[in-house]
């Protein structure tokens, strides 16, 4: 589905921070048929699905920094959003930075350390296609203190939570912004080793979850867990060859978006 803009306070872009961009380009090209489009700025590139930007890639900024997927939230007033996040107990990891006219970005961490980006659009609003196979369809926060997360994101973005009406996981919740589901929230329980920090993660839609899992392993990735029936579809969490975790889901027909 083609996307032309994002409301403030909603996920708008997913970017892979990679310790080996060439390896990442190879892996995700094989997995999702993404094509790299280089931007000419410090190794940054867009992944394209057909002719539309679907996700981004940027090199990690420090030696030995692990590769990871980063969720960006749209902001109409980036400086104001950064100030609100700081007041609510977050911290700035990277101050507002112009991205060659495409937009202004900042990198923050919430009070539990989960990193996320902010994006104020310039010539580029965010992912140009979403909610179809090969594109992102969902972002979620995994954390250990749901009450603290609810307070922080509520103060910064006006989000509220509710028990999920879609997932079979009793502890799963959805974030709502202006009565619209925008992301997920899951409490990290015993299945998560204590050393795993709070984190945002991205899920990509696929046609066939089992085939995608097999292709991931074939090209050097790993399976964290799944596939399993998650309610809206068959889900698995995967790890790319450089250690970046992400989800894939083959949605049941009721949740698929018509292509536009």
N, C-alpha and C positions, 0 to 999 in steps of 0.2 A: 504494500500500500504506500503510495507516494505521500510524503509529509512536507509541508511548506513552512511550518512554524510551530513553536512550542509556547504554551502559556508559562508565565513565571512560576517557579517552584515545582516544575515537572522534569523528569529525566529527559535529556535531549541528545545525549551523545555518550558513546562508550569508546574508550581509548585504551589500547594495550601499551603499557610501558614495558619495553622489551630489552633484555640484556644482550640479545642477538637478533637484531631486526631482520637480517637475511633469513635466518632459520624460521622466524615467525612468519614471514611472507610465504615461505615454502609450505609450512605446515597448514596455515589457514587457507592458502590457495587450494591445497589438496582436499581439505575438509569441507569447505563451503564454496569453493570455486570463486573466491575473491581475487580481484586483480589489484595490484598496487598502483597508486597514482601518486608520484612523488611531488611534494610541495616546494622543494628547494630550500627548506629552512631547517638546518641542523638535523637532517635525517628524518624529519616528520613526513608522514604520508597518510593518505586516505586509502582505505580498502573500498573498492567499488564492487557492487553486485550489479551485473550488467553495466549500466551507465550512471548509476546513482551511488553517492557516498553512503556507506552503511556502518562504518566504524573507522577509528583512527589508530595510528601507531606512532609512538615516539620512543626514542632511546631512553633507557634509564639514566638518571642524572648523576648517580654516584656509583663508584666502584662497589661491586658485590651487592648492589641493591637487587632484591628479587624481582622477577618479572611479575606483573599483576595487571588485571583489568581494572579500569578506573571509570566510575560512573560520574557524569557531569549533570548538574541540575541547572536549568535555565534561570537567569536573573535579568530583570529589567533595570536593576540598580545594583551593580556588582559591589561597589564600595559600601553601600548601605547594607547589603546582605552579609558581607564580611564583618562589618561592625556588629550586626545583630548576632552572628555566630560567636564572635569573641565574647560579647556580653553574656551569652547563654552558656559559656564554658568551653567553647571550641577554641582551636588555635590555628593560626595560619602557617601552612607548610611552604607555600609559594605565593608571594603577593600578586595582586593583579598585574597581568602582563599582556601586552598587545600581541596578538598572533597575526602579524602581517596584514592587518585590516580585516581579516576574517571574523575577528571578535576579540574580546578581552577575557582571559581565563585566570582563575585563581585556584589554588589547591588548599583544602582545609582538612582538619581532622576533628571529629566530634569528641565529646568528653571521654568516650571509651577507646579512642584511637582509630576509629574507622575513617579512612581517607576517602574524600570525594572531591570532585571538581565543581566549580561554578563557571558558567558560560554566559556572557552577555554578547548577543549577536552583533556582528558587523555585516559583512557580506554573506556570512554563513550562519544558518540558524541551528544546524545540528544534522542528525541522520536524515537523509533524504528519502529513505525507504525503511519501513518497519513493519512488524507483524505479518511477515510472510517467510517462507523457508529461505534460510540463509541470512536473515536479518534479525536484529534484536527484537524481543517481544516483551521482556520483563526485566526489572531490576529489583533487587531486594537487599535489605540489611540483615545480617546475622550478628547478633550481639548477646551478651550475657545479662544485661540489665535493661529489660524492656521498659520499665517505668522511666529510667533516666533517658533512654532514647526518645520515648514519647514526649517528654518534657522539652528536650533540646530541639527536635525537628518541628514540634508544635510552635515553639517560640520563634524559630527562624523562618519557617515556611508556612505556618498556619495549618500544618497537617494534623489530622486526628486519626485514630486507629479504630478498627472494629475486628471482631473475630471473623475469620475468612468465611465467605459464603460459597467458595469454590473448592478449597483444598480439603482433603480428608485428614490432614494433620491438625489435630485439635489445638495445638499451640501456635498455629500459623495465623498471622494477622495481615490485614491490608491497610496501607496508608491511604487516606482520602484527602483530596485537595478540591475544595468547592464541590463536595459530594461525588467526586469522580475518583475511581481507583487509579493511583499513580505508581505504586510500588508495593513491595511486600516487606514483612517484618517477621523474623523467626528468632526465637530464643535458642541460644546455643546450649544444648544440654549435654548429657553424658556421652553422646556419640562424637562430640568434638573434643579432641585432646586439649588439656589445659593450656598448652602453649599456643594454640591457635587464637589469634586476636580477633576482635570484632572487625567486620569487613563488609563492604558492599560487593555484590557480584551481579553479573549480567547473564541472562539466559537468552539463547538464540533458538529460533524456531527451525525445525527440520521436518522433512517429509517422513523419515523413518528413523526412529531413535536407535533401534538395534543396529541398523546399518551404519549410522554415524558413529556409534561407539566402536564398532569393528574398524572403521576407517581411521578413527583417532588412534587406536592401538597400533594399527598397521604402519602409521606414519610417525610413531615415536611418542605418542601421548599415553596417558594412563587413565584408568577409571577410578574415581574416588568412591562413588557408590551408584547403584542403579544398573540397568533401567528398572523402573517400577511405576505402577499406576499412581499418579499424583492427583487424580481428579480431573483437571482440565486436559490431561494427556499423559503420555508416557515420558518420564523424565529421567535424566541421568546427569550427574555432575562429573565433569572431566577435568583433566589437568594436561596442559600442553607440554611439549618437550622441555620447556624452560621453567616449568613450575607454576604457570598462571592458571588458576582455576576458573571455570565457567560452566554454565548449565546449558543443556540442550533439551528441547521438548518437542514431541510430535503431538500436536493438539488434536483433540477430537473435533469432529465437524462443527459442533455448536460454537466453538471458540475461534474458529478460523475467520480471518478478515477477508472480505472479497477484495481482489486486486483492483486498484484504481489507477 
